[in-house]
């Protein structure tokens, strides 16, 4: 048996002959969990939106590398001796890598402007605690993006340094692998230190002073400014066991061969221990910060 559908004229709400009756609109497709991994692209996208900042970062890092090269070559002169267990080529390689890891990371840290300090100031920090994604996970993914972006700068600078002869390649594959593992652990420590400093804004309202002090300590005590071996014995002994040293001093020393691969175990274990300790501290501060949320403005 055939079924005939008759249409109606315009304006009567009908359709033409043979047309089908429109059904209900399709249900929206389930999205599942929030795609938090997209937060990792927050920093690269922000930097790309403000391209002059990329040029400024490259200029600062490049200028500092140039000054270090001139300084070390002038200090060592034409001699082939070793100072504090390092020759001239190792010293130059160390300073180039330390600048890329340390100074570049400090410049890039917080580039997304998604910090607790800025959010508390304008009152939008409240959204950190009302999103489907917890504030801790939100900041962790953002920090992961910062680390990836900083790593891109490091790899680019390393390629340029090896090509131009400023940086010596790792002496062995094992040394390079140990340095890579140490670098990953150092980035975790770097993120946790920055997070702890940022979370102090929940108690101090502004963390400008704490941030400046932490940035100075990071550059000085991590070995990014001067290798720790050039410090007085008592200062080197203390600074080498601080979390700052785990971010730059250890991975660069492994890469340049200043720390032998056979001796890498205790250094890597200490880095891992700092990762756990700082992660526990940041988790505790997150819980207390959520109870002490104070919003100005908004």
N, C-alpha and C positions, 0 to 999 in steps of 0.2 A: 504494500500500500504506500502510495506516495503522499508526501506532506508538502503542501504549498504554503509558502510564506509570502503574504502580500505586504507591500510597502505602503507607506503613507507619505503624504506630501511634505514639503519642507515646513518646518515649524510645528509639526504635529508630534514630534518625538519619535517617529518611526524610522525605519531604514528601508533601503531599496530592496527590490526583489532578490531573493536568494541570500540575503544577509543573515548573519547569525546574531542571536541575542547576546549582548555583552554580559559577561559574567562578572563576579566581584573582582576587584583589583588583586593582583598576586600579593601574597603575604611577603613582607620584607624578609630577605634571607638572613638567617641567624649569623651573627658575626662572631659568636663565641667569646673568648677572652679578649680583653683589650690588647691591641697590638703595641705593647709597650716597647718593643724593639725599635720602633720608629723614633723613640726619644734619642737613640744613639746618633741620629743624624741632625739633632738640634744644633750642636756646635758648628759642624761644617756648613750647614745652611746659613747660620747666623753670620759666620765669617765670610761666606760668599756674598751675602747681602751687603756687607760693609767691606768691600774689596781693598780700600786703602789701608785697612788694619792689617791685611795680609802683607802688603808691601812694607808697612812699618815694622812688623815682626821680623820679616826677612832682613831688613836693614839693621835692626838692633842685634840680632843674632850674628849676622855677617860681620858687623863692625867689631863685636866682641871677639869673634874667632880671629879676625885679622890682628887685633891687638895682642891676643895671647900668642899667636905665632911669632910676632915681632919680639915680644917680651922673652919668650923661652929661647929663641935663637940668639938673642943678645946676651942672656944670662949664661948660656952654655958656651957661647962664642964658637971658636973653631975647634975646641977640644972635643974629645970623644969619651970623656969620663962619664961617670954615673953619679948622680946626686940623689940621695935617699932611695937608692936602688933603681933609678930611672935614668935612661939616657935622653938625649935631646929629642929624638924621634918619638919615644914613648911619651915624653912630657907634652909634646905638641898633639899627639893623638889623643892623649887623655883629656887635654883642655878642650879640644874640638868636640869630642863626644860628650864631655861633661856639660859644655855649654848647650849643646843640642838637647840633652836630657833635662838639665836643671833649669837654666835661664829660660829656654824656650817654653818649658812646661809651666813655669811661674807666670810668664806673660799670657799664655793661653788659658790658664786656669780661670774659671768664671767668665769666659768669653761669651757664654750664652746669656749672661745677665740673670740667670735663673738661680740666684743665691738667696739664702734665708734672709740675709741682711737687706737686700733690695725689696724682697717680698714683704717683710715686716714693715718696712718704711712706708710702702704704699697700701698696705692692708690686704694684698692679694694672697698672702700666705695661707689664708683660710681655705683656699681652693686646694692646697696640698693635702688637706685632711678631709676633703669631701669628694675627691675623685674616686673612681672605681679602683685605681691603682694607689697603693699606699705611698705615703710621702717618702718612706725609706727606699722603696723600689724605684720610685720616680727619680730620685737623686742618684741612685746607683746606676740606672741606665744612662742618665745624663753624663755622669762621670765616666762611664764606659765609652761614650762617644768622645769625650775630651781626650781620653787616653789613646783612642784610635787615631784621632786627629793629630795629637802630639807625636805618635809613632810614625805617621806619614811624614811629618817634618823631619824626624830623626832619620828615617830611611833615605829620604831625599838628600839630606845633608851628608849622610854616610856615603852615599853613592858619589856625590860630588867630591868629598874628601878623599876617598880612595882613588878616584880618577885623577885628581890633581896632585896626589902624593902627600897630602897633609895628614892623612890617616893611614896607619898601617893595618892591614887585615889581621884578623885573629891568627895567632901562631899555629893553631891546630883547629880541626873541626870540633873536637871536644871542647876546646876553649870557647869557640863561638856558640856552641849549644848551651854550655853552662852560663855564658853571658846572657843569652836570650831568655833562659829560664829565670835568671836573676833579675833581668829587666822586667819581666812580667810581675814577679813578686814585688819589685820596687814600685811599679805603677799602682799596685793595690795599696801599698803603704802610703804612697803619695796621695791617693784619693782619700784614704781614711784620715790622714793628717789634715787635709783641706776641709774635709767634712766636719771634723771635730772643731776646727777653728770657726767654721761657718755657723755651727750650731750654738756657739756661745752668744749669738745674737739674741737668742731667746731669753737670756739672762741680762745681757748688757745693752739691749736695744740696738746699739751699733757696735760693730766689731772691727772698726777701722784700725784702732790701736793694736788689737790682737792680731789682725791680719798682717799689718806691717812688721810686727815683731816676728811672727811665724815665717814670713817671707825672708826676712833677714837671716833667721836661724837656718832656714832651708838652704839658702845659697851658701852660707858660710860653713855650716856643720855637715853638709852633704858632700863636700868636696867639689862642688860645682865652681867655686871661686878659686880655691887653692887646694891642691891634693892634700889629703890629711897627713901624709907622711912628712910634710914640711912643717907641721905643727910641733910645738914642744911636746916632749914625751908624755907628760901628764895629760895634756889636752887631747893628743891623739888617742891615748888609751881610753879616755872617756867618750870622745866624739865617735869613735869607730863602733861603739855599741849602742848608739842612739838610733832611733828610727830614721833620722835624716840620712845617715850614712847608707842605709839600705836602698835609698832611692837612686843614688848616683854613684857613690864611691865603690860599692861592691860590684855592680854590673860592668862599670868601665874598667875596674882593675882586672876583672876576669877577662875582658875582651883584649886588653893590652898585654896580658900575660904577667902583670905585676903580682897577681894572685894565681898560683899554679892550680891547675884543674884538680890535682890530687888533694889540695887543701881547700877545695870549694865547699865540701860538705858542711862544716860548721857555719860558714857564712850563709849558705842557703837555708840551713835550719834556723838560724837567728832571724833571717828575713821572714820565714814562714811563721815563726813565733810572734813577731811584731804584727803580722797580718791578723793573727787570731786575737791578740791583745787589743789592738786598735778597733777591730770589728766589734768586740764585746763592749768596749767603751762607747763606741758610736751607737750601738743598739740601746744601751742604757740611757744615753743622752736623748735619743729619739723618744723614748717612753716618757722621760721627764719633761721634754719640750712639749709634747702633746698635752700634758696636764697644765703647763704653764703658758699656754698660748696667749699672747697679748698683742692686739692689733691696734695700730695707730693709723687713723685716716680710713681709707677705703670708702 
